[in-house]
Amino acid sequence: MKWRDRRLLDLFGIEHPLVQAPMAGLSTPLMAIAASEAGGLGSIAAAMLTPETLRSELQLVQQATSRPINVNFFVHKPPAADAAREAAWGRRLEGYYRELGLSLDGAGGGSARAPFSAAMCDVVLEYKPRVVSFHFGMPDPGLVRRLKEAGTIVISSATTAEEARWLEANGCDAIIAQGNEAGGHRGMFLTDDIARQPGTMALVPQVVDVVKVPVIAAGGIGDGRGIAAALALGAAGAQIGTAFLLTPEARTTALHRKALAEARDDSTTLTNIFTGRPARGIVNRYVREVGPMSPDAPAFPLAAGLSAPLRTAAEAKGSAEFMPLWSGQAPTLARAVPSGDLMATFVEETAAVLRRLG
C-alpha cells in the first residue's frame, strides 16, 4: 500500500499511518508488538503501571521488535481528598455492597491510575520509545522538554479544536482528534461538558484547519471504511481501539468479550461512575441504576476505589453487571483475529476503499 500522505510515516518511522490505541488494563505488550511488526504503531498503556512494571513491559517489547512503539500516560492532576464526598458515595453504593456480601469498611480511597511523573520519564528515557502520548492534556513543561531533548515524538488527545490549538502551542508533534464515539476515557482537559463534544466526522476537519501538525482521527473507526473516511477529512492517519478488544492478545476478560460480541451500535454511553471521569462503555446494571453520569461520583480517579470491589465480587459470580465494559460506538466491528492480522486487514480494506473512490 502506497500512502499519499506520508507525514505520520516519516514522523513515526512506520509503514502504515495506523495507531493501535493504548487501552489501560486491556491492551498488552503482545498487542503492541504485533501491531508494530505489522507496520503500524503499537502502543503500551502505562496509565495503570508503576515505573517497575513499565520497565518490564518495555523490556518485553524491545526484545521482540525493533519497530517504533508508543507509550501512553495520563496527565491528570491528583485530586484533594474529600472524606465527606467519599462517604456519601459509599452510602450510595452501600446496597450493592450488601447484595454482593461486601463490607464498606476499608473500601475506597485509592486508584491504580497515576499521572506521568519524573520517575516514569526516567524509564522512558532509559528505553527511548519512538513516541510518547498523553491523555488529559500535557505534563509539566520540564518533563516535555526532557522528552524532546532526547528526540522523543510527543503527541496528545484533543476533543475540541481549542484543545488541539493548545496542544500544538505546548509542544505536540501530532494530535489525536478524539471524537465522541471513542471508547474509554474522554481526553478532554479544557472543558468538562460532554454534551458539547463533537463526533469524529465533525471534529477532524475542524482540528485539521487550525493546526499545522499531523492529525490522527480516533473514535468509531474499526475498518478500512472508517480509515478512508478519516483520510478524506484531512487526517494523516487513524487510531483504532475497540476493534482490537476481541484479539487474542487483548487482556479483555471473557465477560467483557461476551458483552462486546452481543453489543450493538446503541449499546454504549458515557459514564463517570467507574472512575470519576467520563468514559464510554457498554451499558450494564451499574450504569443504568447509578449513572450514567452522577454528580456525586468522587473526582477522578478516586471513584474507582469504591467501584472496583463491586466489579471484582460480581465478576467472581460470573456477572458483568458492575464491570466497566469499555467500548466505542462501533463494537460490531471488533474481530477475534490476531492483532497483526487485524492491522494487515485494515491496510487491505483501506486500499480497496481508496481504489473504489479513485
BASEDREN-614011 format. One record per residue (C-alpha): residue number from 1; x, y, z; residue in three letters; chain. Coordinates in pm, whole numbers. Example, Ala and Ser with C-alpha at 12.3 -4.5 7.8 and 13.67 -1.06 7.14 Angstrom:
BEGIN
site seq->1 | east->1230 | north->-450 | up->780 | type->ala | mol->A
site seq->2 | east->1367 | north->-106 | up->714 | type->ser | mol->A
This chain:
BEGIN
site seq->1 | east->0 | north->0 | up->0 | type->met | mol->A
site seq->2 | east->141 | north->337 | up->-105 | type->lys | mol->A
site seq->3 | east->4 | north->611 | up->117 | type->trp | mol->A
site seq->4 | east->-34 | north->957 | up->-37 | type->arg | mol->A
site seq->5 | east->12 | north->1141 | up->293 | type->asp | mol->A
site seq->6 | east->347 | north->1041 | up->442 | type->arg | mol->A
site seq->7 | east->356 | north->1284 | up->736 | type->arg | mol->A
site seq->8 | east->293 | north->1023 | up->1005 | type->leu | mol->A
site seq->9 | east->500 | north->759 | up->829 | type->leu | mol->A
site seq->10 | east->802 | north->988 | up->828 | type->asp | mol->A
site seq->11 | east->739 | north->1129 | up->1175 | type->leu | mol->A
site seq->12 | east->695 | north->792 | up->1349 | type->phe | mol->A
site seq->13 | east->910 | north->580 | up->1117 | type->gly | mol->A
site seq->14 | east->626 | north->337 | up->1036 | type->ile | mol->A
site seq->15 | east->484 | north->179 | up->720 | type->glu | mol->A
site seq->16 | east->113 | north->247 | up->771 | type->his | mol->A
site seq->17 | east->-49 | north->553 | up->935 | type->pro | mol->A
site seq->18 | east->-240 | north->340 | up->1183 | type->leu | mol->A
site seq->19 | east->-207 | north->355 | up->1561 | type->val | mol->A
site seq->20 | east->-322 | north->73 | up->1788 | type->gln | mol->A
site seq->21 | east->-487 | north->266 | up->2068 | type->ala | mol->A
site seq->22 | east->-342 | north->235 | up->2418 | type->pro | mol->A
site seq->23 | east->-621 | north->97 | up->2638 | type->met | mol->A
site seq->24 | east->-528 | north->85 | up->3006 | type->ala | mol->A
site seq->25 | east->-599 | north->-256 | up->3153 | type->gly | mol->A
site seq->26 | east->-694 | north->-404 | up->2814 | type->leu | mol->A
site seq->27 | east->-411 | north->-364 | up->2563 | type->ser | mol->A
site seq->28 | east->-91 | north->-562 | up->2620 | type->thr | mol->A
site seq->29 | east->275 | north->-567 | up->2516 | type->pro | mol->A
site seq->30 | east->194 | north->-859 | up->2283 | type->leu | mol->A
site seq->31 | east->-70 | north->-649 | up->2110 | type->met | mol->A
site seq->32 | east->173 | north->-359 | up->2071 | type->ala | mol->A
site seq->33 | east->442 | north->-589 | up->1933 | type->ile | mol->A
site seq->34 | east->204 | north->-740 | up->1679 | type->ala | mol->A
site seq->35 | east->70 | north->-401 | up->1567 | type->ala | mol->A
site seq->36 | east->419 | north->-258 | up->1523 | type->ser | mol->A
site seq->37 | east->550 | north->-567 | up->1346 | type->glu | mol->A
site seq->38 | east->258 | north->-531 | up->1102 | type->ala | mol->A
site seq->39 | east->379 | north->-181 | up->1013 | type->gly | mol->A
site seq->40 | east->155 | north->31 | up->1234 | type->gly | mol->A
site seq->41 | east->235 | north->199 | up->1565 | type->leu | mol->A
site seq->42 | east->177 | north->-32 | up->1860 | type->gly | mol->A
site seq->43 | east->104 | north->126 | up->2195 | type->ser | mol->A
site seq->44 | east->177 | north->45 | up->2559 | type->ile | mol->A
site seq->45 | east->-85 | north->180 | up->2802 | type->ala | mol->A
site seq->46 | east->112 | north->295 | up->3107 | type->ala | mol->A
site seq->47 | east->-164 | north->478 | up->3297 | type->ala | mol->A
site seq->48 | east->-210 | north->189 | up->3541 | type->met | mol->A
site seq->49 | east->155 | north->81 | up->3557 | type->leu | mol->A
site seq->50 | east->431 | north->159 | up->3805 | type->thr | mol->A
site seq->51 | east->781 | north->251 | up->3688 | type->pro | mol->A
site seq->52 | east->884 | north->-109 | up->3762 | type->glu | mol->A
site seq->53 | east->601 | north->-270 | up->3564 | type->thr | mol->A
site seq->54 | east->652 | north->-25 | up->3278 | type->leu | mol->A
site seq->55 | east->1018 | north->-122 | up->3267 | type->arg | mol->A
site seq->56 | east->919 | north->-489 | up->3245 | type->ser | mol->A
site seq->57 | east->675 | north->-425 | up->2960 | type->glu | mol->A
site seq->58 | east->926 | north->-216 | up->2765 | type->leu | mol->A
site seq->59 | east->1192 | north->-485 | up->2809 | type->gln | mol->A
site seq->60 | east->950 | north->-741 | up->2666 | type->leu | mol->A
site seq->61 | east->863 | north->-518 | up->2371 | type->val | mol->A
site seq->62 | east->1222 | north->-429 | up->2286 | type->gln | mol->A
site seq->63 | east->1325 | north->-796 | up->2299 | type->gln | mol->A
site seq->64 | east->1055 | north->-879 | up->2044 | type->ala | mol->A
site seq->65 | east->1063 | north->-589 | up->1799 | type->thr | mol->A
site seq->66 | east->1289 | north->-309 | up->1685 | type->ser | mol->A
site seq->67 | east->994 | north->-127 | up->1528 | type->arg | mol->A
site seq->68 | east->872 | north->209 | up->1667 | type->pro | mol->A
site seq->69 | east->647 | north->194 | up->1971 | type->ile | mol->A
site seq->70 | east->423 | north->440 | up->2157 | type->asn | mol->A
site seq->71 | east->388 | north->463 | up->2536 | type->val | mol->A
site seq->72 | east->80 | north->639 | up->2671 | type->asn | mol->A
site seq->73 | east->30 | north->819 | up->3001 | type->phe | mol->A
site seq->74 | east->-245 | north->1008 | up->3182 | type->phe | mol->A
site seq->75 | east->-160 | north->1362 | up->3295 | type->val | mol->A
site seq->76 | east->-449 | north->1440 | up->3531 | type->his | mol->A
site seq->77 | east->-396 | north->1638 | up->3849 | type->lys | mol->A
site seq->78 | east->-439 | north->1416 | up->4156 | type->pro | mol->A
site seq->79 | east->-747 | north->1541 | up->4344 | type->pro | mol->A
site seq->80 | east->-752 | north->1651 | up->4704 | type->ala | mol->A
site seq->81 | east->-908 | north->1401 | up->4941 | type->ala | mol->A
site seq->82 | east->-1274 | north->1472 | up->5017 | type->asp | mol->A
site seq->83 | east->-1384 | north->1247 | up->5302 | type->ala | mol->A
site seq->84 | east->-1742 | north->1374 | up->5301 | type->ala | mol->A
site seq->85 | east->-1786 | north->1309 | up->4929 | type->arg | mol->A
site seq->86 | east->-1632 | north->963 | up->4959 | type->glu | mol->A
site seq->87 | east->-1860 | north->881 | up->5250 | type->ala | mol->A
site seq->88 | east->-2167 | north->998 | up->5058 | type->ala | mol->A
site seq->89 | east->-2064 | north->787 | up->4759 | type->trp | mol->A
site seq->90 | east->-2020 | north->490 | up->4989 | type->gly | mol->A
site seq->91 | east->-2374 | north->537 | up->5118 | type->arg | mol->A
site seq->92 | east->-2499 | north->548 | up->4759 | type->arg | mol->A
site seq->93 | east->-2333 | north->213 | up->4687 | type->leu | mol->A
site seq->94 | east->-2397 | north->51 | up->5024 | type->glu | mol->A
site seq->95 | east->-2692 | north->-155 | up->4900 | type->gly | mol->A
site seq->96 | east->-2478 | north->-312 | up->4627 | type->tyr | mol->A
site seq->97 | east->-2206 | north->-393 | up->4879 | type->tyr | mol->A
site seq->98 | east->-2460 | north->-575 | up->5096 | type->arg | mol->A
site seq->99 | east->-2604 | north->-757 | up->4795 | type->glu | mol->A
site seq->100 | east->-2260 | north->-885 | up->4698 | type->leu | mol->A
site seq->101 | east->-2161 | north->-976 | up->5052 | type->gly | mol->A
site seq->102 | east->-1905 | north->-698 | up->5088 | type->leu | mol->A
site seq->103 | east->-1824 | north->-450 | up->5363 | type->ser | mol->A
site seq->104 | east->-1762 | north->-81 | up->5311 | type->leu | mol->A
site seq->105 | east->-1511 | north->-83 | up->5596 | type->asp | mol->A
site seq->106 | east->-1170 | north->-16 | up->5444 | type->gly | mol->A
site seq->107 | east->-1304 | north->17 | up->5089 | type->ala | mol->A
site seq->108 | east->-1223 | north->310 | up->4863 | type->gly | mol->A
site seq->109 | east->-955 | north->574 | up->4889 | type->gly | mol->A
site seq->110 | east->-722 | north->451 | up->4619 | type->gly | mol->A
site seq->111 | east->-668 | north->404 | up->4249 | type->ser | mol->A
site seq->112 | east->-404 | north->247 | up->4028 | type->ala | mol->A
site seq->113 | east->-413 | north->542 | up->3787 | type->arg | mol->A
site seq->114 | east->-127 | north->784 | up->3842 | type->ala | mol->A
site seq->115 | east->-20 | north->1081 | up->3624 | type->pro | mol->A
site seq->116 | east->305 | north->1099 | up->3430 | type->phe | mol->A
site seq->117 | east->590 | north->1170 | up->3669 | type->ser | mol->A
site seq->118 | east->965 | north->1228 | up->3678 | type->ala | mol->A
site seq->119 | east->1009 | north->860 | up->3769 | type->ala | mol->A
site seq->120 | east->811 | north->750 | up->3462 | type->met | mol->A
site seq->121 | east->1006 | north->997 | up->3250 | type->cys | mol->A
site seq->122 | east->1327 | north->835 | up->3369 | type->asp | mol->A
site seq->123 | east->1204 | north->494 | up->3248 | type->val | mol->A
site seq->124 | east->1101 | north->639 | up->2913 | type->val | mol->A
site seq->125 | east->1440 | north->800 | up->2863 | type->leu | mol->A
site seq->126 | east->1607 | north->470 | up->2956 | type->glu | mol->A
site seq->127 | east->1422 | north->274 | up->2687 | type->tyr | mol->A
site seq->128 | east->1365 | north->557 | up->2436 | type->lys | mol->A
site seq->129 | east->1037 | north->457 | up->2266 | type->pro | mol->A
site seq->130 | east->984 | north->650 | up->1944 | type->arg | mol->A
site seq->131 | east->657 | north->810 | up->2059 | type->val | mol->A
site seq->132 | east->510 | north->914 | up->2394 | type->val | mol->A
site seq->133 | east->143 | north->1005 | up->2404 | type->ser | mol->A
site seq->134 | east->-68 | north->1174 | up->2669 | type->phe | mol->A
site seq->135 | east->-432 | north->1188 | up->2773 | type->his | mol->A
site seq->136 | east->-597 | north->1485 | up->2953 | type->phe | mol->A
site seq->137 | east->-353 | north->1744 | up->2822 | type->gly | mol->A
site seq->138 | east->23 | north->1767 | up->2864 | type->met | mol->A
site seq->139 | east->257 | north->1710 | up->3160 | type->pro | mol->A
site seq->140 | east->482 | north->1964 | up->3327 | type->asp | mol->A
site seq->141 | east->680 | north->2160 | up->3065 | type->pro | mol->A
site seq->142 | east->1004 | north->2045 | up->3221 | type->gly | mol->A
site seq->143 | east->915 | north->1682 | up->3157 | type->leu | mol->A
site seq->144 | east->812 | north->1763 | up->2800 | type->val | mol->A
site seq->145 | east->1146 | north->1935 | up->2750 | type->arg | mol->A
site seq->146 | east->1333 | north->1625 | up->2873 | type->arg | mol->A
site seq->147 | east->1144 | north->1407 | up->2625 | type->leu | mol->A
site seq->148 | east->1200 | north->1645 | up->2337 | type->lys | mol->A
site seq->149 | east->1571 | north->1682 | up->2408 | type->glu | mol->A
site seq->150 | east->1600 | north->1303 | up->2387 | type->ala | mol->A
site seq->151 | east->1438 | north->1304 | up->2042 | type->gly | mol->A
site seq->152 | east->1104 | north->1160 | up->2155 | type->thr | mol->A
site seq->153 | east->795 | north->1236 | up->1947 | type->ile | mol->A
site seq->154 | east->524 | north->1379 | up->2174 | type->val | mol->A
site seq->155 | east->152 | north->1355 | up->2092 | type->ile | mol->A
site seq->156 | east->-172 | north->1401 | up->2289 | type->ser | mol->A
site seq->157 | east->-550 | north->1381 | up->2254 | type->ser | mol->A
site seq->158 | east->-785 | north->1671 | up->2180 | type->ala | mol->A
site seq->159 | east->-1164 | north->1660 | up->2196 | type->thr | mol->A
site seq->160 | east->-1214 | north->2011 | up->2055 | type->thr | mol->A
site seq->161 | east->-1035 | north->2240 | up->1811 | type->ala | mol->A
site seq->162 | east->-945 | north->2469 | up->2102 | type->glu | mol->A
site seq->163 | east->-772 | north->2181 | up->2281 | type->glu | mol->A
site seq->164 | east->-587 | north->2097 | up->1958 | type->ala | mol->A
site seq->165 | east->-456 | north->2452 | up->1929 | type->arg | mol->A
site seq->166 | east->-343 | north->2441 | up->2292 | type->trp | mol->A
site seq->167 | east->-161 | north->2111 | up->2242 | type->leu | mol->A
site seq->168 | east->23 | north->2237 | up->1935 | type->glu | mol->A
site seq->169 | east->127 | north->2554 | up->2121 | type->ala | mol->A
site seq->170 | east->256 | north->2339 | up->2407 | type->asn | mol->A
site seq->171 | east->484 | north->2115 | up->2204 | type->gly | mol->A
site seq->172 | east->277 | north->1838 | up->2045 | type->cys | mol->A
site seq->173 | east->427 | north->1691 | up->1727 | type->asp | mol->A
site seq->174 | east->94 | north->1537 | up->1626 | type->ala | mol->A
site seq->175 | east->-258 | north->1548 | up->1767 | type->ile | mol->A
site seq->176 | east->-514 | north->1272 | up->1818 | type->ile | mol->A
site seq->177 | east->-859 | north->1415 | up->1741 | type->ala | mol->A
site seq->178 | east->-1078 | north->1203 | up->1969 | type->gln | mol->A
site seq->179 | east->-1442 | north->1211 | up->1865 | type->gly | mol->A
site seq->180 | east->-1739 | north->1148 | up->2091 | type->asn | mol->A
site seq->181 | east->-1770 | north->794 | up->1952 | type->glu | mol->A
site seq->182 | east->-1443 | north->676 | up->2107 | type->ala | mol->A
site seq->183 | east->-1437 | north->412 | up->2380 | type->gly | mol->A
site seq->184 | east->-1281 | north->468 | up->2720 | type->gly | mol->A
site seq->185 | east->-1197 | north->799 | up->2882 | type->his | mol->A
site seq->186 | east->-1252 | north->1134 | up->2711 | type->arg | mol->A
site seq->187 | east->-921 | north->1315 | up->2663 | type->gly | mol->A
site seq->188 | east->-1087 | north->1648 | up->2743 | type->met | mol->A
site seq->189 | east->-892 | north->1893 | up->2956 | type->phe | mol->A
site seq->190 | east->-1012 | north->2247 | up->2869 | type->leu | mol->A
site seq->191 | east->-1378 | north->2155 | up->2911 | type->thr | mol->A
site seq->192 | east->-1584 | north->1902 | up->3101 | type->asp | mol->A
site seq->193 | east->-1911 | north->1938 | up->2909 | type->asp | mol->A
site seq->194 | east->-1962 | north->1601 | up->2739 | type->ile | mol->A
site seq->195 | east->-2289 | north->1716 | up->2582 | type->ala | mol->A
site seq->196 | east->-2097 | north->1954 | up->2357 | type->arg | mol->A
site seq->197 | east->-1817 | north->1720 | up->2247 | type->gln | mol->A
site seq->198 | east->-1826 | north->1678 | up->1866 | type->pro | mol->A
site seq->199 | east->-1819 | north->1347 | up->1687 | type->gly | mol->A
site seq->200 | east->-1523 | north->1232 | up->1480 | type->thr | mol->A
site seq->201 | east->-1664 | north->1339 | up->1142 | type->met | mol->A
site seq->202 | east->-1724 | north->1693 | up->1269 | type->ala | mol->A
site seq->203 | east->-1412 | north->1721 | up->1483 | type->leu | mol->A
site seq->204 | east->-1137 | north->1601 | up->1250 | type->val | mol->A
site seq->205 | east->-1169 | north->1859 | up->968 | type->pro | mol->A
site seq->206 | east->-1202 | north->2142 | up->1217 | type->gln | mol->A
site seq->207 | east->-888 | north->2032 | up->1400 | type->val | mol->A
site seq->208 | east->-705 | north->1991 | up->1067 | type->val | mol->A
site seq->209 | east->-798 | north->2350 | up->983 | type->asp | mol->A
site seq->210 | east->-650 | north->2504 | up->1298 | type->val | mol->A
site seq->211 | east->-319 | north->2319 | up->1345 | type->val | mol->A
site seq->212 | east->-13 | north->2261 | up->1130 | type->lys | mol->A
site seq->213 | east->95 | north->1929 | up->1285 | type->val | mol->A
site seq->214 | east->-45 | north->1597 | up->1157 | type->pro | mol->A
site seq->215 | east->-384 | north->1492 | up->1293 | type->val | mol->A
site seq->216 | east->-477 | north->1135 | up->1387 | type->ile | mol->A
site seq->217 | east->-850 | north->1059 | up->1381 | type->ala | mol->A
site seq->218 | east->-994 | north->850 | up->1663 | type->ala | mol->A
site seq->219 | east->-1343 | north->741 | up->1761 | type->gly | mol->A
site seq->220 | east->-1575 | north->490 | up->1595 | type->gly | mol->A
site seq->221 | east->-1311 | north->374 | up->1345 | type->ile | mol->A
site seq->222 | east->-1293 | north->-3 | up->1313 | type->gly | mol->A
site seq->223 | east->-1228 | north->-92 | up->950 | type->asp | mol->A
site seq->224 | east->-1097 | north->36 | up->618 | type->gly | mol->A
site seq->225 | east->-1409 | north->241 | up->552 | type->arg | mol->A
site seq->226 | east->-1354 | north->444 | up->866 | type->gly | mol->A
site seq->227 | east->-984 | north->485 | up->796 | type->ile | mol->A
site seq->228 | east->-1050 | north->605 | up->440 | type->ala | mol->A
site seq->229 | east->-1312 | north->849 | up->570 | type->ala | mol->A
site seq->230 | east->-1062 | north->989 | up->821 | type->ala | mol->A
site seq->231 | east->-806 | north->1042 | up->547 | type->leu | mol->A
site seq->232 | east->-1070 | north->1211 | up->330 | type->ala | mol->A
site seq->233 | east->-1138 | north->1453 | up->617 | type->leu | mol->A
site seq->234 | east->-772 | north->1558 | up->619 | type->gly | mol->A
site seq->235 | east->-637 | north->1332 | up->891 | type->ala | mol->A
site seq->236 | east->-288 | north->1194 | up->836 | type->ala | mol->A
site seq->237 | east->-384 | north->865 | up->998 | type->gly | mol->A
site seq->238 | east->-621 | north->687 | up->1235 | type->ala | mol->A
site seq->239 | east->-609 | north->545 | up->1587 | type->gln | mol->A
site seq->240 | east->-813 | north->228 | up->1645 | type->ile | mol->A
site seq->241 | east->-902 | north->77 | up->1981 | type->gly | mol->A
site seq->242 | east->-1227 | north->-116 | up->2025 | type->thr | mol->A
site seq->243 | east->-1166 | north->-327 | up->1713 | type->ala | mol->A
site seq->244 | east->-866 | north->-484 | up->1894 | type->phe | mol->A
site seq->245 | east->-1056 | north->-589 | up->2207 | type->leu | mol->A
site seq->246 | east->-1151 | north->-934 | up->2076 | type->leu | mol->A
site seq->247 | east->-800 | north->-1019 | up->1959 | type->thr | mol->A
site seq->248 | east->-620 | north->-1299 | up->2145 | type->pro | mol->A
site seq->249 | east->-354 | north->-1052 | up->2260 | type->glu | mol->A
site seq->250 | east->-607 | north->-832 | up->2441 | type->ala | mol->A
site seq->251 | east->-646 | north->-857 | up->2818 | type->arg | mol->A
site seq->252 | east->-1025 | north->-840 | up->2772 | type->thr | mol->A
site seq->253 | east->-1197 | north->-1079 | up->3013 | type->thr | mol->A
site seq->254 | east->-1440 | north->-1348 | up->2897 | type->ala | mol->A
site seq->255 | east->-1733 | north->-1147 | up->3037 | type->leu | mol->A
site seq->256 | east->-1619 | north->-833 | up->2858 | type->his | mol->A
site seq->257 | east->-1570 | north->-1027 | up->2532 | type->arg | mol->A
site seq->258 | east->-1922 | north->-1166 | up->2561 | type->lys | mol->A
site seq->259 | east->-2064 | north->-817 | up->2614 | type->ala | mol->A
site seq->260 | east->-1875 | north->-686 | up->2311 | type->leu | mol->A
site seq->261 | east->-1992 | north->-976 | up->2095 | type->ala | mol->A
site seq->262 | east->-2354 | north->-906 | up->2192 | type->glu | mol->A
site seq->263 | east->-2333 | north->-525 | up->2172 | type->ala | mol->A
site seq->264 | east->-2498 | north->-308 | up->1907 | type->arg | mol->A
site seq->265 | east->-2440 | north->44 | up->1782 | type->asp | mol->A
site seq->266 | east->-2668 | north->181 | up->2057 | type->asp | mol->A
site seq->267 | east->-2524 | north->-23 | up->2345 | type->ser | mol->A
site seq->268 | east->-2275 | north->231 | up->2483 | type->thr | mol->A
site seq->269 | east->-2292 | north->551 | up->2681 | type->thr | mol->A
site seq->270 | east->-2062 | north->795 | up->2856 | type->leu | mol->A
site seq->271 | east->-2038 | north->736 | up->3230 | type->thr | mol->A
site seq->272 | east->-1830 | north->871 | up->3518 | type->asn | mol->A
site seq->273 | east->-1932 | north->626 | up->3790 | type->ile | mol->A
site seq->274 | east->-1639 | north->386 | up->3749 | type->phe | mol->A
site seq->275 | east->-1351 | north->633 | up->3779 | type->thr | mol->A
site seq->276 | east->-1490 | north->985 | up->3821 | type->gly | mol->A
site seq->277 | east->-1423 | north->1093 | up->3461 | type->arg | mol->A
site seq->278 | east->-1649 | north->1042 | up->3160 | type->pro | mol->A
site seq->279 | east->-1563 | north->724 | up->2970 | type->ala | mol->A
site seq->280 | east->-1760 | north->532 | up->2706 | type->arg | mol->A
site seq->281 | east->-1862 | north->177 | up->2777 | type->gly | mol->A
site seq->282 | east->-2143 | north->-75 | up->2732 | type->ile | mol->A
site seq->283 | east->-2446 | north->-9 | up->2950 | type->val | mol->A
site seq->284 | east->-2498 | north->-259 | up->3234 | type->asn | mol->A
site seq->285 | east->-2696 | north->-260 | up->3557 | type->arg | mol->A
site seq->286 | east->-2449 | north->-41 | up->3749 | type->tyr | mol->A
site seq->287 | east->-2451 | north->222 | up->3474 | type->val | mol->A
site seq->288 | east->-2831 | north->218 | up->3445 | type->arg | mol->A
site seq->289 | east->-2903 | north->241 | up->3816 | type->glu | mol->A
site seq->290 | east->-2624 | north->466 | up->3945 | type->val | mol->A
site seq->291 | east->-2540 | north->673 | up->3635 | type->gly | mol->A
site seq->292 | east->-2466 | north->704 | up->3363 | type->pro | mol->A
site seq->293 | east->-2337 | north->1044 | up->3481 | type->met | mol->A
site seq->294 | east->-2353 | north->1115 | up->3853 | type->ser | mol->A
site seq->295 | east->-2258 | north->1450 | up->4010 | type->pro | mol->A
site seq->296 | east->-2192 | north->1259 | up->4333 | type->asp | mol->A
site seq->297 | east->-1908 | north->1042 | up->4199 | type->ala | mol->A
site seq->298 | east->-1571 | north->1125 | up->4362 | type->pro | mol->A
site seq->299 | east->-1317 | north->1306 | up->4146 | type->ala | mol->A
site seq->300 | east->-1102 | north->1106 | up->3904 | type->phe | mol->A
site seq->301 | east->-956 | north->861 | up->3976 | type->pro | mol->A
site seq->302 | east->-1093 | north->821 | up->4331 | type->leu | mol->A
site seq->303 | east->-1432 | north->683 | up->4226 | type->ala | mol->A
site seq->304 | east->-1255 | north->364 | up->4124 | type->ala | mol->A
site seq->305 | east->-1172 | north->290 | up->4485 | type->gly | mol->A
site seq->306 | east->-1535 | north->206 | up->4568 | type->leu | mol->A
site seq->307 | east->-1646 | north->70 | up->4230 | type->ser | mol->A
site seq->308 | east->-1361 | north->-181 | up->4196 | type->ala | mol->A
site seq->309 | east->-1470 | north->-414 | up->4481 | type->pro | mol->A
site seq->310 | east->-1817 | north->-438 | up->4327 | type->leu | mol->A
site seq->311 | east->-1665 | north->-535 | up->3995 | type->arg | mol->A
site seq->312 | east->-1438 | north->-798 | up->4150 | type->thr | mol->A
site seq->313 | east->-1717 | north->-958 | up->4352 | type->ala | mol->A
site seq->314 | east->-1966 | north->-961 | up->4065 | type->ala | mol->A
site seq->315 | east->-1711 | north->-1096 | up->3819 | type->glu | mol->A
site seq->316 | east->-1632 | north->-1382 | up->4059 | type->ala | mol->A
site seq->317 | east->-2000 | north->-1474 | up->4039 | type->lys | mol->A
site seq->318 | east->-1993 | north->-1468 | up->3658 | type->gly | mol->A
site seq->319 | east->-2164 | north->-1130 | up->3626 | type->ser | mol->A
site seq->320 | east->-2059 | north->-829 | up->3417 | type->ala | mol->A
site seq->321 | east->-2321 | north->-600 | up->3574 | type->glu | mol->A
site seq->322 | east->-2066 | north->-399 | up->3775 | type->phe | mol->A
site seq->323 | east->-1774 | north->-409 | up->3530 | type->met | mol->A
site seq->324 | east->-1652 | north->-115 | up->3323 | type->pro | mol->A
site seq->325 | east->-1719 | north->-263 | up->2977 | type->leu | mol->A
site seq->326 | east->-1520 | north->-8 | up->2780 | type->trp | mol->A
site seq->327 | east->-1617 | north->16 | up->2414 | type->ser | mol->A
site seq->328 | east->-1654 | north->272 | up->2139 | type->gly | mol->A
site seq->329 | east->-1973 | north->312 | up->1936 | type->gln | mol->A
site seq->330 | east->-1870 | north->51 | up->1679 | type->ala | mol->A
site seq->331 | east->-1839 | north->-269 | up->1885 | type->pro | mol->A
site seq->332 | east->-1973 | north->-480 | up->1597 | type->thr | mol->A
site seq->333 | east->-1652 | north->-406 | up->1405 | type->leu | mol->A
site seq->334 | east->-1432 | north->-582 | up->1664 | type->ala | mol->A
site seq->335 | east->-1281 | north->-904 | up->1530 | type->arg | mol->A
site seq->336 | east->-1146 | north->-1212 | up->1705 | type->ala | mol->A
site seq->337 | east->-829 | north->-1240 | up->1496 | type->val | mol->A
site seq->338 | east->-462 | north->-1188 | up->1590 | type->pro | mol->A
site seq->339 | east->-364 | north->-822 | up->1623 | type->ser | mol->A
site seq->340 | east->-107 | north->-836 | up->1344 | type->gly | mol->A
site seq->341 | east->-359 | north->-991 | up->1107 | type->asp | mol->A
site seq->342 | east->-613 | north->-726 | up->1204 | type->leu | mol->A
site seq->343 | east->-367 | north->-448 | up->1129 | type->met | mol->A
site seq->344 | east->-291 | north->-604 | up->791 | type->ala | mol->A
site seq->345 | east->-664 | north->-632 | up->721 | type->thr | mol->A
site seq->346 | east->-710 | north->-262 | up->794 | type->phe | mol->A
site seq->347 | east->-446 | north->-182 | up->532 | type->val | mol->A
site seq->348 | east->-609 | north->-410 | up->271 | type->glu | mol->A
site seq->349 | east->-957 | north->-275 | up->340 | type->glu | mol->A
site seq->350 | east->-841 | north->88 | up->323 | type->thr | mol->A
site seq->351 | east->-661 | north->23 | up->-6 | type->ala | mol->A
site seq->352 | east->-978 | north->-134 | up->-150 | type->ala | mol->A
site seq->353 | east->-1191 | north->165 | up->-47 | type->val | mol->A
site seq->354 | east->-943 | north->416 | up->-187 | type->leu | mol->A
site seq->355 | east->-931 | north->225 | up->-517 | type->arg | mol->A
site seq->356 | east->-1309 | north->239 | up->-544 | type->arg | mol->A
site seq->357 | east->-1304 | north->611 | up->-477 | type->leu | mol->A
site seq->358 | east->-1034 | north->663 | up->-741 | type->gly | mol->A
